[in-house]
Amino acid sequence: MTFALTVDWKFVAALGAAVSGIIMAAKMDPKTAGRVSAKVVDACKEYAIADKKQSQSPTELST
């Protein structure tokens, strides 16, 4: 039985960001941690929307 595991740099970066985010949130007071996490989620949503719009052709954007 052969088992192969491939880990790319995106996985390692996401794991590192998650761990550092948890450590920083544990050191902050709860209100600040909540505001920071809400800002991060909003930024990620805006990035995803912008990336989706950028990848669409101009005819798809007009519909």
Gaussian input, Z-matrix of N, CA and C with variables (Angstrom, degrees):
# hf/3-21g

backbone

0 1
 N
 C     1     B1
 C     2     B2     1     A1
 N     3     B3     2     A2     1     D1
 C     4     B4     3     A3     2     D2
 C     5     B5     4     A4     3     D3
 N     6     B6     5     A5     4     D4
 C     7     B7     6     A6     5     D5
 C     8     B8     7     A7     6     D6
 N     9     B9     8     A8     7     D7
 C    10    B10     9     A9     8     D8
 C    11    B11    10    A10     9     D9
 N    12    B12    11    A11    10    D10
 C    13    B13    12    A12    11    D11
 C    14    B14    13    A13    12    D12
 N    15    B15    14    A14    13    D13
 C    16    B16    15    A15    14    D14
 C    17    B17    16    A16    15    D15
 N    18    B18    17    A17    16    D16
 C    19    B19    18    A18    17    D17
 C    20    B20    19    A19    18    D18
 N    21    B21    20    A20    19    D19
 C    22    B22    21    A21    20    D20
 C    23    B23    22    A22    21    D21
 N    24    B24    23    A23    22    D22
 C    25    B25    24    A24    23    D23
 C    26    B26    25    A25    24    D24
 N    27    B27    26    A26    25    D25
 C    28    B28    27    A27    26    D26
 C    29    B29    28    A28    27    D27
 N    30    B30    29    A29    28    D28
 C    31    B31    30    A30    29    D29
 C    32    B32    31    A31    30    D30
 N    33    B33    32    A32    31    D31
 C    34    B34    33    A33    32    D32
 C    35    B35    34    A34    33    D33
 N    36    B36    35    A35    34    D34
 C    37    B37    36    A36    35    D35
 C    38    B38    37    A37    36    D36
 N    39    B39    38    A38    37    D37
 C    40    B40    39    A39    38    D38
 C    41    B41    40    A40    39    D39
 N    42    B42    41    A41    40    D40
 C    43    B43    42    A42    41    D41
 C    44    B44    43    A43    42    D42
 N    45    B45    44    A44    43    D43
 C    46    B46    45    A45    44    D44
 C    47    B47    46    A46    45    D45
 N    48    B48    47    A47    46    D46
 C    49    B49    48    A48    47    D47
 C    50    B50    49    A49    48    D48
 N    51    B51    50    A50    49    D49
 C    52    B52    51    A51    50    D50
 C    53    B53    52    A52    51    D51
 N    54    B54    53    A53    52    D52
 C    55    B55    54    A54    53    D53
 C    56    B56    55    A55    54    D54
 N    57    B57    56    A56    55    D55
 C    58    B58    57    A57    56    D56
 C    59    B59    58    A58    57    D57
 N    60    B60    59    A59    58    D58
 C    61    B61    60    A60    59    D59
 C    62    B62    61    A61    60    D60
 N    63    B63    62    A62    61    D61
 C    64    B64    63    A63    62    D62
 C    65    B65    64    A64    63    D63
 N    66    B66    65    A65    64    D64
 C    67    B67    66    A66    65    D65
 C    68    B68    67    A67    66    D66
 N    69    B69    68    A68    67    D67
 C    70    B70    69    A69    68    D68
 C    71    B71    70    A70    69    D69
 N    72    B72    71    A71    70    D70
 C    73    B73    72    A72    71    D71
 C    74    B74    73    A73    72    D72
 N    75    B75    74    A74    73    D73
 C    76    B76    75    A75    74    D74
 C    77    B77    76    A76    75    D75
 N    78    B78    77    A77    76    D76
 C    79    B79    78    A78    77    D77
 C    80    B80    79    A79    78    D78
 N    81    B81    80    A80    79    D79
 C    82    B82    81    A81    80    D80
 C    83    B83    82    A82    81    D81
 N    84    B84    83    A83    82    D82
 C    85    B85    84    A84    83    D83
 C    86    B86    85    A85    84    D84
 N    87    B87    86    A86    85    D85
 C    88    B88    87    A87    86    D86
 C    89    B89    88    A88    87    D87
 N    90    B90    89    A89    88    D88
 C    91    B91    90    A90    89    D89
 C    92    B92    91    A91    90    D90
 N    93    B93    92    A92    91    D91
 C    94    B94    93    A93    92    D92
 C    95    B95    94    A94    93    D93
 N    96    B96    95    A95    94    D94
 C    97    B97    96    A96    95    D95
 C    98    B98    97    A97    96    D96
 N    99    B99    98    A98    97    D97
 C   100   B100    99    A99    98    D98
 C   101   B101   100   A100    99    D99
 N   102   B102   101   A101   100   D100
 C   103   B103   102   A102   101   D101
 C   104   B104   103   A103   102   D102
 N   105   B105   104   A104   103   D103
 C   106   B106   105   A105   104   D104
 C   107   B107   106   A106   105   D105
 N   108   B108   107   A107   106   D106
 C   109   B109   108   A108   107   D107
 C   110   B110   109   A109   108   D108
 N   111   B111   110   A110   109   D109
 C   112   B112   111   A111   110   D110
 C   113   B113   112   A112   111   D111
 N   114   B114   113   A113   112   D112
 C   115   B115   114   A114   113   D113
 C   116   B116   115   A115   114   D114
 N   117   B117   116   A116   115   D115
 C   118   B118   117   A117   116   D116
 C   119   B119   118   A118   117   D117
 N   120   B120   119   A119   118   D118
 C   121   B121   120   A120   119   D119
 C   122   B122   121   A121   120   D120
 N   123   B123   122   A122   121   D121
 C   124   B124   123   A123   122   D122
 C   125   B125   124   A124   123   D123
 N   126   B126   125   A125   124   D124
 C   127   B127   126   A126   125   D125
 C   128   B128   127   A127   126   D126
 N   129   B129   128   A128   127   D127
 C   130   B130   129   A129   128   D128
 C   131   B131   130   A130   129   D129
 N   132   B132   131   A131   130   D130
 C   133   B133   132   A132   131   D131
 C   134   B134   133   A133   132   D132
 N   135   B135   134   A134   133   D133
 C   136   B136   135   A135   134   D134
 C   137   B137   136   A136   135   D135
 N   138   B138   137   A137   136   D136
 C   139   B139   138   A138   137   D137
 C   140   B140   139   A139   138   D138
 N   141   B141   140   A140   139   D139
 C   142   B142   141   A141   140   D140
 C   143   B143   142   A142   141   D141
 N   144   B144   143   A143   142   D142
 C   145   B145   144   A144   143   D143
 C   146   B146   145   A145   144   D144
 N   147   B147   146   A146   145   D145
 C   148   B148   147   A147   146   D146
 C   149   B149   148   A148   147   D147
 N   150   B150   149   A149   148   D148
 C   151   B151   150   A150   149   D149
 C   152   B152   151   A151   150   D150
 N   153   B153   152   A152   151   D151
 C   154   B154   153   A153   152   D152
 C   155   B155   154   A154   153   D153
 N   156   B156   155   A155   154   D154
 C   157   B157   156   A156   155   D155
 C   158   B158   157   A157   156   D156
 N   159   B159   158   A158   157   D157
 C   160   B160   159   A159   158   D158
 C   161   B161   160   A160   159   D159
 N   162   B162   161   A161   160   D160
 C   163   B163   162   A162   161   D161
 C   164   B164   163   A163   162   D162
 N   165   B165   164   A164   163   D163
 C   166   B166   165   A165   164   D164
 C   167   B167   166   A166   165   D165
 N   168   B168   167   A167   166   D166
 C   169   B169   168   A168   167   D167
 C   170   B170   169   A169   168   D168
 N   171   B171   170   A170   169   D169
 C   172   B172   171   A171   170   D170
 C   173   B173   172   A172   171   D171
 N   174   B174   173   A173   172   D172
 C   175   B175   174   A174   173   D173
 C   176   B176   175   A175   174   D174
 N   177   B177   176   A176   175   D175
 C   178   B178   177   A177   176   D176
 C   179   B179   178   A178   177   D177
 N   180   B180   179   A179   178   D178
 C   181   B181   180   A180   179   D179
 C   182   B182   181   A181   180   D180
 N   183   B183   182   A182   181   D181
 C   184   B184   183   A183   182   D182
 C   185   B185   184   A184   183   D183
 N   186   B186   185   A185   184   D184
 C   187   B187   186   A186   185   D185
 C   188   B188   187   A187   186   D186

   B1=1.4487
   B2=1.5363
   B3=1.3041
   B4=1.4588
   B5=1.5196
   B6=1.3120
   B7=1.4625
   B8=1.5180
   B9=1.3160
   B10=1.4615
   B11=1.5247
   B12=1.2974
   B13=1.4634
   B14=1.5200
   B15=1.3247
   B16=1.4592
   B17=1.5174
   B18=1.3138
   B19=1.4539
   B20=1.5227
   B21=1.3224
   B22=1.4598
   B23=1.5316
   B24=1.3047
   B25=1.4577
   B26=1.5289
   B27=1.3346
   B28=1.4671
   B29=1.5237
   B30=1.3208
   B31=1.4592
   B32=1.5273
   B33=1.3180
   B34=1.4685
   B35=1.5284
   B36=1.3331
   B37=1.4644
   B38=1.5272
   B39=1.3301
   B40=1.4665
   B41=1.5229
   B42=1.3120
   B43=1.4587
   B44=1.5255
   B45=1.3297
   B46=1.4636
   B47=1.5206
   B48=1.3331
   B49=1.4668
   B50=1.5230
   B51=1.3233
   B52=1.4647
   B53=1.5234
   B54=1.3112
   B55=1.4711
   B56=1.5286
   B57=1.3278
   B58=1.4671
   B59=1.5200
   B60=1.3268
   B61=1.4667
   B62=1.5203
   B63=1.3064
   B64=1.4710
   B65=1.5269
   B66=1.3229
   B67=1.4688
   B68=1.5262
   B69=1.3329
   B70=1.4685
   B71=1.5289
   B72=1.3444
   B73=1.4649
   B74=1.5278
   B75=1.3184
   B76=1.4642
   B77=1.5279
   B78=1.3332
   B79=1.4599
   B80=1.5261
   B81=1.3310
   B82=1.4649
   B83=1.5202
   B84=1.3379
   B85=1.4603
   B86=1.5348
   B87=1.3256
   B88=1.4696
   B89=1.5299
   B90=1.3304
   B91=1.4669
   B92=1.5227
   B93=1.3194
   B94=1.4629
   B95=1.5203
   B96=1.3142
   B97=1.4608
   B98=1.5277
   B99=1.3099
   B100=1.4598
   B101=1.5164
   B102=1.3384
   B103=1.4693
   B104=1.5174
   B105=1.3176
   B106=1.4631
   B107=1.5238
   B108=1.3102
   B109=1.4663
   B110=1.5242
   B111=1.3297
   B112=1.4662
   B113=1.5304
   B114=1.3248
   B115=1.4687
   B116=1.5262
   B117=1.3346
   B118=1.4646
   B119=1.5263
   B120=1.3156
   B121=1.4663
   B122=1.5200
   B123=1.3316
   B124=1.4684
   B125=1.5227
   B126=1.3180
   B127=1.4615
   B128=1.5271
   B129=1.3170
   B130=1.4656
   B131=1.5228
   B132=1.3423
   B133=1.4589
   B134=1.5190
   B135=1.3335
   B136=1.4609
   B137=1.5247
   B138=1.3169
   B139=1.4644
   B140=1.5239
   B141=1.3193
   B142=1.4666
   B143=1.5266
   B144=1.3249
   B145=1.4656
   B146=1.5227
   B147=1.3220
   B148=1.4604
   B149=1.5242
   B150=1.3183
   B151=1.4565
   B152=1.5234
   B153=1.3297
   B154=1.4649
   B155=1.5220
   B156=1.3347
   B157=1.4577
   B158=1.5133
   B159=1.3134
   B160=1.4608
   B161=1.5310
   B162=1.3214
   B163=1.4525
   B164=1.5246
   B165=1.3392
   B166=1.4607
   B167=1.5241
   B168=1.3213
   B169=1.4587
   B170=1.5300
   B171=1.3336
   B172=1.4713
   B173=1.5269
   B174=1.3286
   B175=1.4673
   B176=1.5229
   B177=1.3287
   B178=1.4551
   B179=1.5174
   B180=1.3243
   B181=1.4588
   B182=1.5215
   B183=1.3295
   B184=1.4674
   B185=1.5145
   B186=1.3262
   B187=1.4702
   B188=1.4876
   A1=108.13
   A2=115.21
   A3=120.77
   A4=109.35
   A5=115.09
   A6=120.49
   A7=108.30
   A8=116.20
   A9=120.23
   A10=108.95
   A11=115.58
   A12=121.41
   A13=108.22
   A14=115.14
   A15=120.26
   A16=108.18
   A17=116.27
   A18=122.13
   A19=107.58
   A20=116.95
   A21=119.24
   A22=109.98
   A23=115.95
   A24=121.56
   A25=112.14
   A26=118.05
   A27=120.47
   A28=110.66
   A29=116.08
   A30=120.51
   A31=110.66
   A32=116.13
   A33=120.87
   A34=110.19
   A35=117.75
   A36=121.09
   A37=111.27
   A38=116.96
   A39=120.34
   A40=111.12
   A41=116.95
   A42=120.53
   A43=111.12
   A44=116.53
   A45=120.72
   A46=112.17
   A47=116.76
   A48=120.39
   A49=111.03
   A50=116.71
   A51=120.22
   A52=111.31
   A53=116.46
   A54=120.46
   A55=110.45
   A56=116.97
   A57=118.77
   A58=111.19
   A59=117.53
   A60=120.59
   A61=112.40
   A62=116.45
   A63=120.64
   A64=110.49
   A65=116.45
   A66=119.71
   A67=110.69
   A68=116.91
   A69=119.82
   A70=111.47
   A71=116.63
   A72=120.01
   A73=111.06
   A74=117.13
   A75=120.23
   A76=111.43
   A77=116.57
   A78=120.23
   A79=112.92
   A80=118.17
   A81=121.62
   A82=110.56
   A83=114.47
   A84=116.74
   A85=107.96
   A86=118.40
   A87=121.39
   A88=114.97
   A89=117.82
   A90=119.31
   A91=111.45
   A92=116.03
   A93=120.55
   A94=110.70
   A95=117.86
   A96=121.35
   A97=110.69
   A98=117.40
   A99=121.24
   A100=112.27
   A101=116.16
   A102=119.88
   A103=111.25
   A104=116.62
   A105=120.35
   A106=110.54
   A107=117.66
   A108=119.59
   A109=111.15
   A110=118.02
   A111=120.48
   A112=110.70
   A113=117.61
   A114=121.45
   A115=110.95
   A116=116.92
   A117=120.62
   A118=110.29
   A119=117.10
   A120=120.57
   A121=110.34
   A122=117.76
   A123=120.94
   A124=111.51
   A125=117.37
   A126=120.89
   A127=111.02
   A128=117.20
   A129=120.44
   A130=111.20
   A131=117.24
   A132=119.90
   A133=111.58
   A134=117.20
   A135=120.67
   A136=111.08
   A137=116.93
   A138=120.66
   A139=110.58
   A140=117.27
   A141=120.59
   A142=110.88
   A143=116.88
   A144=120.41
   A145=110.38
   A146=117.45
   A147=121.11
   A148=110.86
   A149=117.15
   A150=120.87
   A151=110.47
   A152=116.72
   A153=120.68
   A154=110.22
   A155=117.30
   A156=120.39
   A157=111.59
   A158=117.00
   A159=121.08
   A160=110.77
   A161=117.21
   A162=120.26
   A163=112.48
   A164=117.54
   A165=120.67
   A166=110.27
   A167=115.44
   A168=119.83
   A169=108.56
   A170=118.41
   A171=121.14
   A172=113.89
   A173=118.00
   A174=119.91
   A175=111.00
   A176=118.17
   A177=120.95
   A178=111.78
   A179=117.52
   A180=121.22
   A181=112.24
   A182=117.16
   A183=119.93
   A184=112.38
   A185=118.84
   A186=120.75
   A187=112.30
   D1=127.24
   D2=-178.64
   D3=-109.92
   D4=134.44
   D5=179.35
   D6=-126.75
   D7=123.94
   D8=179.84
   D9=-121.82
   D10=136.55
   D11=178.98
   D12=-126.01
   D13=123.87
   D14=178.91
   D15=-113.39
   D16=124.68
   D17=179.06
   D18=-119.14
   D19=122.01
   D20=179.00
   D21=-97.96
   D22=173.88
   D23=-174.77
   D24=-66.21
   D25=-28.00
   D26=-179.61
   D27=-66.43
   D28=-39.06
   D29=178.12
   D30=-63.55
   D31=-45.32
   D32=-179.80
   D33=-64.63
   D34=-41.69
   D35=179.06
   D36=-64.60
   D37=-42.98
   D38=179.54
   D39=-65.58
   D40=-40.53
   D41=178.54
   D42=-64.14
   D43=-43.39
   D44=177.89
   D45=-64.00
   D46=-40.65
   D47=178.39
   D48=-65.40
   D49=-39.42
   D50=179.37
   D51=-65.51
   D52=-44.71
   D53=-179.43
   D54=-64.77
   D55=-45.02
   D56=179.74
   D57=-66.77
   D58=-35.20
   D59=176.23
   D60=-63.80
   D61=-40.59
   D62=178.65
   D63=-65.85
   D64=-42.92
   D65=179.68
   D66=-63.95
   D67=-44.52
   D68=179.86
   D69=-65.77
   D70=-39.64
   D71=179.35
   D72=-65.60
   D73=-33.41
   D74=179.18
   D75=-68.24
   D76=-27.63
   D77=-179.40
   D78=-87.37
   D79=-14.58
   D80=-179.14
   D81=-89.81
   D82=162.52
   D83=172.00
   D84=-75.42
   D85=156.72
   D86=-172.59
   D87=-58.39
   D88=-39.32
   D89=-179.35
   D90=-63.41
   D91=-45.53
   D92=-179.52
   D93=-65.19
   D94=-42.31
   D95=179.10
   D96=-61.73
   D97=-38.72
   D98=177.78
   D99=-64.96
   D100=-43.35
   D101=178.99
   D102=-65.46
   D103=-42.25
   D104=-179.66
   D105=-64.24
   D106=-45.32
   D107=-179.15
   D108=-65.67
   D109=-35.47
   D110=176.45
   D111=-64.82
   D112=-40.62
   D113=177.73
   D114=-64.12
   D115=-40.41
   D116=179.89
   D117=-65.11
   D118=-42.69
   D119=178.92
   D120=-63.38
   D121=-44.20
   D122=177.61
   D123=-60.83
   D124=-42.59
   D125=179.35
   D126=-63.70
   D127=-40.68
   D128=179.01
   D129=-66.17
   D130=-40.20
   D131=177.52
   D132=-63.94
   D133=-43.05
   D134=178.78
   D135=-63.46
   D136=-40.03
   D137=177.95
   D138=-63.83
   D139=-42.97
   D140=-179.53
   D141=-64.68
   D142=-40.90
   D143=179.01
   D144=-66.31
   D145=-43.82
   D146=179.71
   D147=-64.58
   D148=-39.63
   D149=179.58
   D150=-66.14
   D151=-39.33
   D152=179.03
   D153=-65.45
   D154=-43.32
   D155=179.27
   D156=-65.30
   D157=-36.91
   D158=-179.30
   D159=-67.71
   D160=-33.01
   D161=-177.09
   D162=-81.00
   D163=-14.99
   D164=179.83
   D165=-81.64
   D166=152.06
   D167=176.85
   D168=-77.81
   D169=160.16
   D170=-179.41
   D171=-58.43
   D172=-30.85
   D173=178.73
   D174=-71.41
   D175=-33.58
   D176=177.57
   D177=-69.65
   D178=-31.88
   D179=-179.37
   D180=-69.71
   D181=-30.88
   D182=-176.81
   D183=-76.53
   D184=-17.46
   D185=-179.45
   D186=-87.07

